[in-house]
Structure formats: structure tokens, C-alpha cells
């Protein structure tokens, strides 16, 4: 597969490569995709949690943020 990198993305990749953190652009993009996948997983879990907390707090006199503070 070949992809085209937009100039603004090249500007983000270039310093990473020059730092020596990754051997090539493929490694740096691979790492970025791993982080994105993990972030998406975190968001999915916490979105569900927040929706549940909202439903619980809707029937209570307690503020949603107070519930989150106690369990977080």
C-alpha cells in the first residue's frame, strides 16, 4: 500500500525522525496508530461510563461531577 502524506503531517513526522526516536516514517506512523487505537478504546469505555453516570444522576439529587469525583 502506498499513501500520500500531506505537508502538514510531514512537518509533524520530520522532527520525530530527526530525534532518532524512530528509524523511519513507517515506525513513527505505526506508533501514532497504536496510540490512536488505545485512545479510541479509552474514549469508548469512558463514554459508556459517563452515559451511565448521567442516567444515575438524572434520577438523583446528586450532581454528575460529584459522582465522578467519588469513583474516579
FENNORMO-V729802 format. One record per pair of residues at least 12 apart in sequence whose C-alpha atoms are under 10 Angstrom apart, sorted by the first residue. I is the first residue (numbers start at 1). J is the second residue. D is the distance in Angstrom with one decimal. If there is no record, write none. Layout:
i=I j=J d=D
i=I j=J d=D
//
This chain:
i=10 j=25 d=9.1
i=13 j=25 d=6.8
i=13 j=26 d=9.9
i=13 j=28 d=7.1
i=13 j=29 d=8.0
i=14 j=28 d=9.7
i=16 j=28 d=7.4
i=49 j=68 d=9.4
i=50 j=64 d=8.7
i=50 j=65 d=9.8
i=50 j=68 d=8.3
i=53 j=65 d=9.1
i=53 j=67 d=7.4
i=53 j=68 d=7.6
i=54 j=67 d=9.4
i=54 j=68 d=9.8
//
